[in-house]
Amino acid sequence: MIAIQFDHFGGPEVLQPVELAAPVPGPGEVLLTVEAAGVNFADTHQTDGSYLGADALPYVPGSEVVARTPDGRRVLARVSHGYAEQVTAKESALLEIPEDLGAAEALALMVQGLTAWHLLRTSARLRAGETVVVHSAAGGVGSLAVQLAREFGAGRVLAQVSSPDKERLVLDLGADAVVGYPLQEKADVVLDAVGGELFDLALDSLASFGRLVSYGSAARTGFTPVDPARLGRLNAAVVGFWLRPTLAAPGAVDGPLEELFGLVAEGRLKPVAGGSYPLTEARRAHEDMLARRTVGKVVLVP
């Protein structure tokens, strides 16, 4: 089978198509034929070594797929090494999905959807009427967080984006306005996947008892250390979030996914399908994502 692998750390250029033997399912696992593999920003961190150690190399990235089981079921699955034509997954973790649901839309609900759900419900503990600011609002997580914030009762949803095309997208998704810093109003909740200077600007824009939830560092410039005395003066909180340990908690997957799929079925949540790339062009998909040329959910198609 064809898979995408890297044998040393670096930028998108290290991603190479290779021929590998198909994986062999272990006990309780099933071999899946991949229809589409999701691309996540975390994959770029694996590629540059900020998520993996050298002892993991060579490595096939990819954590989610839409695929077919040997008996023909169409499923959504969390996996390891998903950038491939075939993968294995635990039978107990498969979620059957409708034939008429696009692969990108389904994949958007796995990593990005669960992230957006937990950012608002679990980490920010959003309350009705609060003002929410979503950074990178046209991206996979952001485009869902804008909609879910409204669905969960936010009074105002403000979006931060990087281009006019993305402005139009997030306004169509239900954002009240596109904003820059300094904000014209204080924010109760800020969702930040960027870090760097944007993190500092957001922290100073929090209302009393506001929460800044940090869940990434796309700027790759590090963070200014946060002085607890500064938080005391702001009367605010900084909350860190990482999806991987969150998904290990009881009830963290099935219930939220059921709610997300229900909202999609009712037409109240619209995952944004972004770019679709041939599997062998994974390098280009990463390049476009890092250059902020993508929106919504990006997928690789074998």
MIDOSE-1310 file (N, C-alpha, C; in nm, 2 decimals, decimal comma, always signed):
residues 302
miai	+0,08/-0,12/+0,00/+0,00/+0,00/+0,00/+0,09/+0,12/+0,00; +0,03/+0,24/-0,04/+0,10/+0,37/-0,04/+0,07/+0,43/+0,10; +0,17/+0,49/+0,16/+0,16/+0,57/+0,28/+0,25/+0,69/+0,27; +0,22/+0,78/+0,36/+0,31/+0,90/+0,37/+0,39/+0,89/+0,50
qfdh	+0,52/+0,90/+0,48/+0,62/+0,87/+0,59/+0,72/+0,98/+0,60; +0,78/+1,01/+0,72/+0,90/+1,09/+0,72/+1,00/+1,02/+0,81; +1,13/+1,03/+0,77/+1,23/+0,96/+0,85/+1,33/+1,05/+0,92; +1,30/+1,18/+0,91/+1,37/+1,28/+0,99/+1,28/+1,40/+1,00
fggp	+1,31/+1,48/+1,10/+1,22/+1,60/+1,13/+1,25/+1,72/+1,04; +1,14/+1,79/+1,02/+1,16/+1,91/+0,93/+1,03/+1,97/+0,89; +1,03/+2,04/+0,78/+0,90/+2,10/+0,73/+0,83/+2,00/+0,65; +0,73/+2,05/+0,57/+0,65/+1,96/+0,48/+0,73/+1,88/+0,39
evlq	+0,85/+1,93/+0,35/+0,93/+1,86/+0,25/+0,98/+1,72/+0,30; +0,97/+1,69/+0,43/+1,02/+1,56/+0,48/+0,91/+1,45/+0,45; +0,79/+1,49/+0,42/+0,68/+1,40/+0,39/+0,70/+1,33/+0,26; +0,71/+1,20/+0,26/+0,74/+1,13/+0,13/+0,64/+1,01/+0,11
pvel	+0,59/+0,99/-0,01/+0,51/+0,87/-0,04/+0,61/+0,75/-0,04; +0,56/+0,64/+0,03/+0,64/+0,52/+0,03/+0,55/+0,40/+0,02; +0,61/+0,29/-0,02/+0,53/+0,16/-0,03/+0,56/+0,08/+0,09; +0,45/+0,05/+0,17/+0,46/-0,03/+0,29/+0,37/-0,15/+0,28
aapv	+0,40/-0,25/+0,36/+0,31/-0,36/+0,38/+0,19/-0,32/+0,45; +0,07/-0,37/+0,41/-0,05/-0,34/+0,48/-0,04/-0,38/+0,63; -0,10/-0,30/+0,72/-0,09/-0,34/+0,86/-0,17/-0,46/+0,89; -0,14/-0,54/+0,99/-0,21/-0,66/+1,03/-0,29/-0,63/+1,16
pgpg	-0,42/-0,65/+1,15/-0,50/-0,62/+1,27/-0,47/-0,71/+1,39; -0,46/-0,65/+1,51/-0,44/-0,73/+1,63/-0,58/-0,77/+1,69; -0,57/-0,83/+1,81/-0,70/-0,88/+1,87/-0,80/-0,76/+1,89; -0,92/-0,78/+1,85/-1,02/-0,67/+1,86/-1,01/-0,56/+1,76
evll	-0,92/-0,57/+1,66/-0,90/-0,47/+1,56/-0,96/-0,52/+1,42; -0,97/-0,42/+1,34/-1,02/-0,45/+1,20/-0,94/-0,37/+1,10; -0,91/-0,43/+0,99/-0,84/-0,36/+0,88/-0,94/-0,27/+0,80; -0,90/-0,15/+0,78/-0,99/-0,05/+0,72/-0,93/+0,00/+0,58
tvea	-1,01/+0,01/+0,48/-0,97/+0,07/+0,36/-1,00/+0,22/+0,36; -0,91/+0,31/+0,35/-0,93/+0,45/+0,38/-0,99/+0,52/+0,26; -1,10/+0,59/+0,29/-1,17/+0,68/+0,19/-1,10/+0,82/+0,20; -1,08/+0,87/+0,32/-1,01/+1,00/+0,34/-0,95/+1,00/+0,47
agvn	-0,83/+1,07/+0,48/-0,76/+1,08/+0,61/-0,76/+1,23/+0,64; -0,79/+1,26/+0,77/-0,79/+1,40/+0,81/-0,65/+1,45/+0,83; -0,64/+1,58/+0,80/-0,51/+1,65/+0,83/-0,54/+1,75/+0,94; -0,45/+1,75/+1,04/-0,47/+1,84/+1,16/-0,34/+1,92/+1,18
fadt	-0,36/+2,03/+1,24/-0,24/+2,12/+1,26/-0,14/+2,04/+1,35; -0,19/+1,96/+1,44/-0,10/+1,88/+1,52/+0,00/+1,79/+1,44; -0,05/+1,75/+1,32/+0,04/+1,67/+1,23/+0,17/+1,75/+1,19; +0,16/+1,88/+1,18/+0,27/+1,96/+1,14/+0,37/+1,96/+1,26
hqtd	+0,32/+1,95/+1,38/+0,41/+1,95/+1,50/+0,48/+1,81/+1,51; +0,41/+1,71/+1,47/+0,47/+1,58/+1,47/+0,59/+1,58/+1,36; +0,56/+1,64/+1,25/+0,66/+1,64/+1,14/+0,78/+1,72/+1,18; +0,77/+1,83/+1,25/+0,89/+1,91/+1,28/+0,95/+1,86/+1,41
gsyl	+0,90/+1,76/+1,48/+0,96/+1,71/+1,60/+0,92/+1,77/+1,73; +0,82/+1,86/+1,73/+0,78/+1,92/+1,85/+0,68/+1,83/+1,93; +0,63/+1,72/+1,86/+0,54/+1,63/+1,93/+0,60/+1,49/+1,95; +0,71/+1,46/+1,87/+0,76/+1,32/+1,87/+0,91/+1,33/+1,90
gada	+0,96/+1,21/+1,95/+1,10/+1,20/+1,97/+1,16/+1,12/+1,86; +1,29/+1,13/+1,84/+1,36/+1,06/+1,73/+1,34/+0,91/+1,73; +1,32/+0,86/+1,85/+1,30/+0,71/+1,86/+1,18/+0,66/+1,79; +1,08/+0,75/+1,75/+0,96/+0,71/+1,68/+0,98/+0,70/+1,53
lpyv	+1,09/+0,74/+1,48/+1,11/+0,75/+1,34/+1,15/+0,61/+1,28; +1,12/+0,58/+1,16/+1,03/+0,66/+1,06/+0,89/+0,65/+1,11; +0,81/+0,75/+1,07/+0,67/+0,77/+1,12/+0,57/+0,80/+1,01; +0,46/+0,74/+1,02/+0,34/+0,77/+0,93/+0,24/+0,85/+1,02
pgse	+0,22/+0,98/+0,99/+0,13/+1,06/+1,07/-0,02/+1,03/+1,03; -0,11/+1,10/+1,10/-0,25/+1,08/+1,07/-0,33/+1,01/+1,19; -0,43/+1,08/+1,24/-0,50/+1,03/+1,36/-0,65/+1,00/+1,34; -0,70/+1,01/+1,21/-0,84/+0,99/+1,19/-0,87/+0,96/+1,05
vvar	-0,96/+0,88/+1,02/-1,00/+0,84/+0,89/-1,15/+0,82/+0,87; -1,20/+0,84/+0,75/-1,33/+0,78/+0,71/-1,29/+0,66/+0,62; -1,35/+0,55/+0,65/-1,30/+0,42/+0,58/-1,41/+0,32/+0,57; -1,38/+0,21/+0,50/-1,47/+0,10/+0,48/-1,41/-0,02/+0,56
tpdg	-1,50/-0,09/+0,63/-1,46/-0,22/+0,69/-1,47/-0,33/+0,59; -1,41/-0,45/+0,62/-1,42/-0,56/+0,52/-1,56/-0,60/+0,48; -1,66/-0,57/+0,58/-1,80/-0,61/+0,55/-1,88/-0,49/+0,49; -1,81/-0,38/+0,45/-1,87/-0,28/+0,37/-1,92/-0,16/+0,45
rrvl	-1,91/-0,16/+0,58/-1,96/-0,05/+0,66/-1,87/+0,07/+0,64; -1,94/+0,19/+0,63/-1,86/+0,32/+0,62/-1,85/+0,38/+0,76; -1,73/+0,40/+0,81/-1,70/+0,43/+0,95/-1,61/+0,55/+0,96; -1,62/+0,62/+1,07/-1,53/+0,72/+1,12/-1,45/+0,66/+1,23
arvs	-1,32/+0,68/+1,23/-1,23/+0,61/+1,33/-1,11/+0,69/+1,37; -1,08/+0,69/+1,50/-0,96/+0,75/+1,54/-0,85/+0,64/+1,53; -0,74/+0,67/+1,47/-0,64/+0,57/+1,44/-0,50/+0,62/+1,46; -0,40/+0,54/+1,45/-0,26/+0,58/+1,43/-0,22/+0,56/+1,29
hgya	-0,13/+0,64/+1,24/-0,07/+0,62/+1,10/-0,18/+0,63/+0,99; -0,26/+0,73/+1,00/-0,37/+0,74/+0,91/-0,34/+0,78/+0,77; -0,23/+0,84/+0,74/-0,19/+0,89/+0,61/-0,15/+0,76/+0,52; -0,25/+0,68/+0,49/-0,22/+0,55/+0,42/-0,34/+0,50/+0,36
eqvt	-0,32/+0,41/+0,27/-0,44/+0,35/+0,20/-0,52/+0,25/+0,28; -0,45/+0,19/+0,38/-0,51/+0,10/+0,48/-0,46/+0,13/+0,62; -0,55/+0,11/+0,72/-0,51/+0,13/+0,86/-0,58/+0,02/+0,94; -0,54/+0,01/+1,06/-0,61/-0,08/+1,16/-0,68/+0,01/+1,26
akes	-0,79/-0,03/+1,32/-0,86/+0,04/+1,43/-0,93/-0,06/+1,52; -0,95/-0,02/+1,64/-1,03/-0,11/+1,73/-1,17/-0,11/+1,69; -1,23/-0,23/+1,68/-1,37/-0,24/+1,64/-1,46/-0,16/+1,73; -1,42/-0,16/+1,86/-1,51/-0,09/+1,96/-1,51/+0,06/+1,94
alle	-1,41/+0,11/+1,86/-1,40/+0,26/+1,85/-1,46/+0,31/+1,72; -1,51/+0,22/+1,63/-1,57/+0,26/+1,50/-1,71/+0,32/+1,52; -1,73/+0,43/+1,45/-1,86/+0,50/+1,44/-1,91/+0,49/+1,30; -2,02/+0,42/+1,28/-2,08/+0,41/+1,15/-2,14/+0,55/+1,11
iped	-2,12/+0,59/+0,99/-2,17/+0,72/+0,94/-2,25/+0,71/+0,82; -2,34/+0,80/+0,79/-2,43/+0,79/+0,67/-2,35/+0,80/+0,54; -2,41/+0,74/+0,44/-2,34/+0,74/+0,31/-2,35/+0,88/+0,25; -2,45/+0,96/+0,29/-2,46/+1,09/+0,22/-2,39/+1,20/+0,30
lgaa	-2,31/+1,17/+0,40/-2,23/+1,26/+0,47/-2,09/+1,27/+0,42; -2,05/+1,39/+0,37/-1,92/+1,40/+0,31/-1,81/+1,36/+0,41; -1,70/+1,30/+0,35/-1,59/+1,25/+0,44/-1,53/+1,37/+0,52; -1,51/+1,48/+0,45/-1,45/+1,60/+0,52/-1,54/+1,65/+0,63
eala	-1,67/+1,65/+0,61/-1,76/+1,69/+0,71/-1,76/+1,60/+0,83; -1,76/+1,47/+0,80/-1,75/+1,37/+0,91/-1,62/+1,38/+0,99; -1,51/+1,40/+0,92/-1,38/+1,41/+0,98/-1,37/+1,53/+1,07; -1,43/+1,64/+1,02/-1,43/+1,77/+1,10/-1,48/+1,75/+1,24
lmvq	-1,58/+1,66/+1,26/-1,64/+1,64/+1,39/-1,55/+1,56/+1,48; -1,45/+1,49/+1,43/-1,37/+1,40/+1,52/-1,27/+1,49/+1,60; -1,16/+1,53/+1,54/-1,06/+1,60/+1,62/-1,11/+1,75/+1,64; -1,14/+1,82/+1,53/-1,18/+1,96/+1,54/-1,31/+1,98/+1,62
glta	-1,41/+1,89/+1,59/-1,54/+1,90/+1,66/-1,53/+1,88/+1,81; -1,46/+1,77/+1,84/-1,44/+1,74/+1,99/-1,36/+1,85/+2,05; -1,26/+1,90/+1,98/-1,18/+2,01/+2,04/-1,27/+2,13/+2,07; -1,35/+2,18/+1,97/-1,43/+2,29/+1,99/-1,53/+2,27/+2,10
whll	-1,59/+2,15/+2,10/-1,69/+2,12/+2,21/-1,63/+2,13/+2,35; -1,51/+2,07/+2,36/-1,45/+2,07/+2,50/-1,39/+2,21/+2,53; -1,34/+2,28/+2,43/-1,30/+2,42/+2,46/-1,41/+2,50/+2,53; -1,52/+2,49/+2,47/-1,63/+2,58/+2,52/-1,70/+2,52/+2,64
rtsa	-1,73/+2,39/+2,64/-1,80/+2,33/+2,75/-1,71/+2,30/+2,87; -1,60/+2,23/+2,85/-1,52/+2,18/+2,95/-1,42/+2,28/+3,01; -1,35/+2,34/+2,92/-1,24/+2,43/+2,96/-1,29/+2,57/+2,99; -1,36/+2,64/+2,90/-1,41/+2,77/+2,92/-1,53/+2,78/+3,01
rlra	-1,61/+2,67/+3,01/-1,73/+2,66/+3,09/-1,82/+2,78/+3,05; -1,85/+2,79/+2,92/-1,92/+2,91/+2,87/-2,06/+2,92/+2,94; -2,09/+3,04/+2,97/-2,22/+3,07/+3,03/-2,31/+3,16/+2,93; -2,43/+3,14/+2,95/-2,53/+3,21/+2,86/-2,50/+3,36/+2,86
getv	-2,50/+3,42/+2,74/-2,49/+3,57/+2,73/-2,34/+3,62/+2,72; -2,25/+3,53/+2,74/-2,11/+3,58/+2,74/-2,05/+3,61/+2,60; -1,95/+3,70/+2,60/-1,89/+3,73/+2,47/-1,77/+3,64/+2,45; -1,76/+3,58/+2,33/-1,66/+3,48/+2,30/-1,58/+3,54/+2,18
vvhs	-1,45/+3,53/+2,19/-1,36/+3,56/+2,08/-1,29/+3,44/+2,03; -1,30/+3,41/+1,90/-1,24/+3,29/+1,85/-1,12/+3,33/+1,75; -1,00/+3,29/+1,79/-0,89/+3,31/+1,70/-0,88/+3,21/+1,59; -0,82/+3,24/+1,48/-0,82/+3,14/+1,37/-0,96/+3,09/+1,34
aagg	-1,05/+3,18/+1,33/-1,19/+3,14/+1,33/-1,24/+3,07/+1,20; -1,16/+3,08/+1,09/-1,19/+3,01/+0,97/-1,13/+2,87/+0,96; -1,05/+2,83/+1,06/-0,99/+2,70/+1,05/-1,08/+2,59/+1,09; -1,03/+2,47/+1,11/-1,11/+2,35/+1,14/-1,18/+2,37/+1,27
vgsl	-1,10/+2,40/+1,38/-1,16/+2,42/+1,51/-1,24/+2,54/+1,51; -1,18/+2,65/+1,47/-1,24/+2,78/+1,48/-1,38/+2,79/+1,41; -1,39/+2,74/+1,29/-1,52/+2,75/+1,22/-1,63/+2,67/+1,29; -1,60/+2,57/+1,36/-1,69/+2,50/+1,44/-1,72/+2,57/+1,58
avql	-1,61/+2,62/+1,64/-1,63/+2,70/+1,76/-1,72/+2,82/+1,75; -1,71/+2,89/+1,64/-1,79/+3,00/+1,61/-1,94/+2,96/+1,62; -1,97/+2,85/+1,55/-2,11/+2,80/+1,55/-2,16/+2,75/+1,68; -2,07/+2,67/+1,75/-2,10/+2,61/+1,87/-2,12/+2,71/+1,98
aref	-2,04/+2,82/+1,98/-2,05/+2,92/+2,08/-2,19/+2,98/+2,08; -2,24/+3,01/+1,95/-2,37/+3,06/+1,94/-2,48/+2,95/+1,99; -2,45/+2,83/+1,95/-2,55/+2,72/+1,99/-2,55/+2,70/+2,14; -2,44/+2,72/+2,20/-2,43/+2,70/+2,35/-2,47/+2,83/+2,43
gagr	-2,52/+2,93/+2,36/-2,57/+3,04/+2,44/-2,49/+3,17/+2,45; -2,38/+3,18/+2,37/-2,30/+3,30/+2,38/-2,39/+3,42/+2,34; -2,36/+3,54/+2,40/-2,43/+3,66/+2,36/-2,37/+3,72/+2,24; -2,24/+3,72/+2,23/-2,17/+3,78/+2,12/-2,06/+3,68/+2,08
vlaq	-2,04/+3,66/+1,95/-1,93/+3,57/+1,90/-1,85/+3,66/+1,80; -1,72/+3,68/+1,84/-1,63/+3,77/+1,76/-1,52/+3,68/+1,70; -1,48/+3,71/+1,58/-1,39/+3,62/+1,51/-1,26/+3,70/+1,47; -1,15/+3,63/+1,48/-1,02/+3,69/+1,44/-0,97/+3,60/+1,33
vssp	-0,95/+3,66/+1,21/-0,91/+3,59/+1,09/-0,80/+3,66/+1,02; -0,74/+3,60/+0,91/-0,62/+3,66/+0,85/-0,64/+3,71/+0,70; -0,77/+3,71/+0,65/-0,79/+3,75/+0,51/-0,93/+3,79/+0,49; -0,96/+3,87/+0,39/-1,10/+3,91/+0,36/-1,19/+3,79/+0,32
dker	-1,14/+3,69/+0,25/-1,22/+3,57/+0,22/-1,26/+3,50/+0,35; -1,17/+3,49/+0,44/-1,20/+3,42/+0,57/-1,30/+3,51/+0,65; -1,29/+3,64/+0,64/-1,39/+3,73/+0,70/-1,53/+3,69/+0,66; -1,55/+3,68/+0,53/-1,68/+3,65/+0,47/-1,73/+3,51/+0,52
lvld	-1,64/+3,41/+0,53/-1,68/+3,28/+0,57/-1,73/+3,28/+0,72; -1,66/+3,35/+0,81/-1,70/+3,34/+0,95/-1,82/+3,42/+0,97; -1,84/+3,53/+0,90/-1,97/+3,60/+0,91/-2,09/+3,52/+0,87; -2,06/+3,44/+0,76/-2,17/+3,35/+0,71/-2,20/+3,24/+0,81
lgad	-2,10/+3,20/+0,89/-2,11/+3,10/+0,99/-2,18/+3,15/+1,11; -2,20/+3,28/+1,13/-2,28/+3,33/+1,24/-2,20/+3,42/+1,33; -2,07/+3,45/+1,30/-2,00/+3,55/+1,39/-2,07/+3,68/+1,38; -2,07/+3,75/+1,49/-2,13/+3,89/+1,49/-2,04/+3,99/+1,43
avvg	-1,91/+3,97/+1,44/-1,82/+4,07/+1,38/-1,68/+4,00/+1,37; -1,60/+4,06/+1,28/-1,46/+4,03/+1,27/-1,38/+4,14/+1,34; -1,29/+4,10/+1,43/-1,22/+4,20/+1,52/-1,07/+4,18/+1,51; -1,01/+4,29/+1,55/-0,86/+4,29/+1,57/-0,84/+4,35/+1,71
yplq	-0,71/+4,35/+1,75/-0,68/+4,40/+1,89/-0,62/+4,54/+1,87; -0,65/+4,63/+1,97/-0,73/+4,61/+2,09/-0,88/+4,60/+2,06; -0,94/+4,51/+2,14/-1,09/+4,49/+2,12/-1,16/+4,62/+2,16; -1,28/+4,64/+2,10/-1,36/+4,75/+2,14/-1,45/+4,72/+2,26
ekad	-1,45/+4,59/+2,30/-1,53/+4,54/+2,41/-1,45/+4,43/+2,48; -1,47/+4,41/+2,61/-1,40/+4,31/+2,68/-1,46/+4,17/+2,65; -1,38/+4,07/+2,65/-1,42/+3,93/+2,62/-1,43/+3,85/+2,75; -1,53/+3,77/+2,76/-1,55/+3,67/+2,87/-1,46/+3,55/+2,84
vvld	-1,46/+3,51/+2,71/-1,39/+3,38/+2,67/-1,31/+3,41/+2,55; -1,18/+3,37/+2,54/-1,10/+3,38/+2,42/-1,05/+3,24/+2,40; -1,06/+3,19/+2,28/-1,01/+3,06/+2,24/-0,89/+3,09/+2,15; -0,77/+3,05/+2,19/-0,65/+3,08/+2,12/-0,56/+2,96/+2,09
avgg	-0,54/+2,94/+1,96/-0,45/+2,83/+1,91/-0,32/+2,89/+1,85; -0,30/+3,02/+1,86/-0,19/+3,09/+1,79/-0,07/+3,11/+1,89; -0,10/+3,17/+2,01/+0,01/+3,20/+2,10/+0,08/+3,33/+2,05; +0,21/+3,34/+2,10/+0,29/+3,45/+2,06/+0,22/+3,58/+2,10
elfd	+0,24/+3,68/+2,02/+0,19/+3,82/+2,05/+0,03/+3,82/+2,06; -0,03/+3,73/+1,99/-0,18/+3,73/+1,99/-0,23/+3,69/+2,13; -0,16/+3,60/+2,19/-0,19/+3,55/+2,33/-0,18/+3,67/+2,43; -0,08/+3,75/+2,42/-0,06/+3,86/+2,51/-0,17/+3,97/+2,49
lald	-0,20/+3,99/+2,36/-0,31/+4,09/+2,34/-0,44/+4,04/+2,39; -0,47/+3,91/+2,37/-0,59/+3,85/+2,42/-0,61/+3,86/+2,57; -0,50/+3,83/+2,64/-0,50/+3,83/+2,78/-0,54/+3,96/+2,84; -0,48/+4,07/+2,78/-0,51/+4,20/+2,82/-0,66/+4,25/+2,79
slas	-0,73/+4,17/+2,70/-0,86/+4,21/+2,66/-0,97/+4,13/+2,74; -0,93/+4,06/+2,84/-1,03/+3,98/+2,91/-1,11/+4,07/+3,01; -1,24/+4,04/+3,02/-1,32/+4,10/+3,12/-1,29/+4,04/+3,25; -1,34/+4,10/+3,36/-1,33/+4,04/+3,49/-1,39/+3,90/+3,49
fgrl	-1,32/+3,81/+3,55/-1,35/+3,66/+3,55/-1,35/+3,60/+3,41; -1,28/+3,66/+3,32/-1,27/+3,61/+3,18/-1,17/+3,49/+3,18; -1,18/+3,41/+3,08/-1,10/+3,29/+3,06/-1,04/+3,29/+2,92; -0,91/+3,28/+2,92/-0,83/+3,26/+2,79/-0,79/+3,12/+2,79
vsyg	-0,85/+3,04/+2,69/-0,81/+2,90/+2,67/-0,71/+2,89/+2,56; -0,59/+2,84/+2,60/-0,48/+2,82/+2,51/-0,48/+2,67/+2,46; -0,49/+2,65/+2,33/-0,49/+2,51/+2,29/-0,39/+2,49/+2,17; -0,30/+2,57/+2,15/-0,20/+2,56/+2,04/-0,10/+2,67/+2,04
saar	+0,00/+2,66/+1,95/+0,10/+2,76/+1,94/+0,14/+2,77/+1,79; +0,04/+2,81/+1,71/+0,07/+2,81/+1,56/+0,18/+2,91/+1,53; +0,19/+3,02/+1,61/+0,29/+3,12/+1,58/+0,43/+3,06/+1,60; +0,44/+2,96/+1,68/+0,57/+2,89/+1,70/+0,68/+2,99/+1,75
tgft	+0,64/+3,09/+1,83/+0,73/+3,18/+1,88/+0,74/+3,17/+2,04; +0,67/+3,08/+2,09/+0,67/+3,06/+2,24/+0,57/+3,16/+2,30; +0,56/+3,15/+2,44/+0,47/+3,23/+2,51/+0,54/+3,31/+2,61; +0,49/+3,43/+2,64/+0,54/+3,51/+2,75/+0,50/+3,45/+2,88
pvdp	+0,59/+3,42/+2,97/+0,55/+3,36/+3,10/+0,44/+3,45/+3,17; +0,34/+3,38/+3,22/+0,23/+3,45/+3,29/+0,25/+3,46/+3,44; +0,25/+3,58/+3,48/+0,27/+3,61/+3,63/+0,14/+3,60/+3,70; +0,13/+3,51/+3,80/+0,00/+3,50/+3,87/-0,05/+3,64/+3,92
arlg	+0,05/+3,73/+3,96/+0,00/+3,86/+4,00/-0,07/+3,94/+3,89; -0,02/+3,92/+3,77/-0,09/+3,98/+3,65/-0,23/+3,93/+3,64; -0,25/+3,79/+3,66/-0,38/+3,74/+3,65/-0,47/+3,79/+3,76; -0,41/+3,81/+3,88/-0,48/+3,87/+3,99/-0,53/+4,01/+3,96
rlna	-0,44/+4,09/+3,90/-0,49/+4,23/+3,86/-0,60/+4,23/+3,76; -0,59/+4,13/+3,66/-0,69/+4,12/+3,56/-0,82/+4,05/+3,61; -0,81/+3,98/+3,72/-0,92/+3,90/+3,78/-0,96/+3,80/+3,67; -0,87/+3,73/+3,61/-0,90/+3,65/+3,50/-0,81/+3,52/+3,51
avvg	-0,84/+3,43/+3,42/-0,77/+3,30/+3,42/-0,72/+3,26/+3,28; -0,61/+3,19/+3,28/-0,56/+3,12/+3,16/-0,57/+2,97/+3,18; -0,63/+2,91/+3,08/-0,66/+2,76/+3,09/-0,59/+2,69/+2,97; -0,52/+2,59/+3,00/-0,45/+2,51/+2,90/-0,54/+2,40/+2,86
fwlr	-0,54/+2,36/+2,73/-0,62/+2,25/+2,68/-0,54/+2,16/+2,58; -0,55/+2,03/+2,60/-0,49/+1,94/+2,51/-0,59/+1,83/+2,49; -0,62/+1,80/+2,36/-0,73/+1,70/+2,33/-0,69/+1,56/+2,37; -0,57/+1,52/+2,35/-0,54/+1,38/+2,37/-0,57/+1,32/+2,51
ptla	-0,53/+1,39/+2,62/-0,57/+1,33/+2,75/-0,71/+1,35/+2,78; -0,77/+1,46/+2,72/-0,92/+1,48/+2,74/-1,00/+1,36/+2,69; -0,96/+1,30/+2,58/-1,04/+1,20/+2,52/-1,03/+1,07/+2,60; -0,93/+1,06/+2,69/-0,92/+0,94/+2,78/-1,02/+0,95/+2,90
apga	-1,08/+1,07/+2,92/-1,17/+1,08/+3,03/-1,30/+1,01/+3,00; -1,37/+0,96/+3,10/-1,50/+0,89/+3,08/-1,60/+0,99/+3,02; -1,67/+0,95/+2,92/-1,77/+1,03/+2,86/-1,73/+1,15/+2,77; -1,60/+1,15/+2,75/-1,54/+1,27/+2,67/-1,56/+1,25/+2,52
vdgp	-1,60/+1,14/+2,47/-1,61/+1,12/+2,33/-1,75/+1,09/+2,28; -1,81/+0,99/+2,33/-1,94/+0,94/+2,28/-2,05/+1,05/+2,29; -2,06/+1,10/+2,41/-2,17/+1,20/+2,43/-2,15/+1,33/+2,34; -2,03/+1,39/+2,35/-2,01/+1,50/+2,26/-2,03/+1,47/+2,11
leel	-1,97/+1,36/+2,07/-1,99/+1,33/+1,93/-2,14/+1,31/+1,89; -2,21/+1,24/+1,98/-2,35/+1,23/+1,95/-2,42/+1,36/+1,94; -2,39/+1,46/+2,02/-2,45/+1,59/+2,01/-2,40/+1,66/+1,89; -2,28/+1,65/+1,85/-2,23/+1,71/+1,73/-2,30/+1,66/+1,60
fglv	-2,31/+1,53/+1,59/-2,37/+1,46/+1,48/-2,52/+1,50/+1,47; -2,58/+1,51/+1,59/-2,72/+1,55/+1,60/-2,74/+1,69/+1,55; -2,65/+1,78/+1,58/-2,66/+1,92/+1,54/-2,65/+1,93/+1,39; -2,55/+1,85/+1,33/-2,54/+1,84/+1,19/-2,66/+1,79/+1,12
aegr	-2,72/+1,68/+1,17/-2,84/+1,62/+1,11/-2,96/+1,72/+1,11; -2,96/+1,81/+1,22/-3,07/+1,91/+1,23/-3,04/+2,03/+1,15; -2,92/+2,04/+1,08/-2,89/+2,16/+1,01/-2,84/+2,28/+1,09; -2,82/+2,26/+1,22/-2,78/+2,37/+1,31/-2,63/+2,38/+1,32
lkpv	-2,55/+2,29/+1,26/-2,40/+2,29/+1,26/-2,36/+2,25/+1,13; -2,27/+2,33/+1,06/-2,23/+2,30/+0,93/-2,07/+2,30/+0,92; -2,02/+2,18/+0,93/-1,87/+2,16/+0,92/-1,83/+2,22/+0,78; -1,71/+2,29/+0,78/-1,66/+2,35/+0,66/-1,56/+2,25/+0,60
aggs	-1,59/+2,20/+0,48/-1,50/+2,12/+0,41/-1,40/+2,21/+0,34; -1,27/+2,19/+0,37/-1,17/+2,27/+0,31/-1,10/+2,20/+0,20; -0,97/+2,20/+0,18/-0,91/+2,14/+0,07/-0,90/+1,99/+0,07; -0,92/+1,93/-0,04/-0,90/+1,79/-0,06/-0,78/+1,76/-0,15
yplt	-0,69/+1,69/-0,10/-0,56/+1,66/-0,17/-0,54/+1,51/-0,19; -0,48/+1,47/-0,30/-0,44/+1,33/-0,32/-0,34/+1,30/-0,20; -0,35/+1,17/-0,16/-0,27/+1,13/-0,05/-0,12/+1,16/-0,08; -0,08/+1,14/-0,20/+0,06/+1,16/-0,24/+0,11/+1,30/-0,23
earr	+0,01/+1,39/-0,22/+0,04/+1,54/-0,21/+0,02/+1,59/-0,07; +0,05/+1,50/+0,03/+0,04/+1,55/+0,17/+0,14/+1,67/+0,20; +0,25/+1,67/+0,13/+0,34/+1,78/+0,15/+0,28/+1,91/+0,12; +0,20/+1,92/+0,01/+0,14/+2,04/-0,04/+0,03/+2,08/+0,06
ahed	-0,04/+1,98/+0,11/-0,15/+2,01/+0,21/-0,09/+2,07/+0,34; +0,03/+2,02/+0,39/+0,09/+2,08/+0,50/+0,14/+2,22/+0,47; +0,20/+2,24/+0,35/+0,25/+2,37/+0,31/+0,13/+2,47/+0,31; +0,02/+2,44/+0,25/-0,09/+2,53/+0,25/-0,15/+2,56/+0,39
mlar	-0,15/+2,46/+0,47/-0,20/+2,48/+0,61/-0,11/+2,57/+0,68; +0,02/+2,55/+0,67/+0,11/+2,64/+0,75/+0,11/+2,78/+0,69; +0,08/+2,80/+0,57/+0,08/+2,93/+0,51/-0,06/+2,99/+0,52; -0,15/+2,93/+0,60/-0,28/+2,98/+0,62/-0,36/+3,00/+0,49
rtvg	-0,34/+2,91/+0,40/-0,42/+2,92/+0,27/-0,54/+2,83/+0,28; -0,56/+2,75/+0,39/-0,67/+2,66/+0,40/-0,78/+2,71/+0,49; -0,90/+2,66/+0,48/-1,01/+2,68/+0,57/-1,07/+2,55/+0,61; -1,14/+2,54/+0,72/-1,21/+2,42/+0,75/-1,13/+2,30/+0,76
kvvl	-1,19/+2,19/+0,72/-1,13/+2,06/+0,73/-1,05/+2,02/+0,61; -0,93/+1,99/+0,62/-0,84/+1,95/+0,51/-0,83/+1,79/+0,52; -0,84/+1,73/+0,40/-0,83/+1,58/+0,39/-0,74/+1,54/+0,28; -0,69/+1,42/+0,30/-0,61/+1,35/+0,20/-0,69/+1,23/+0,15
vp	-0,69/+1,21/+0,02/-0,77/+1,11/-0,05/-0,68/+1,01/-0,12; -0,67/+0,88/-0,08/-0,59/+0,78/-0,15/-0,63/+0,77/-0,30
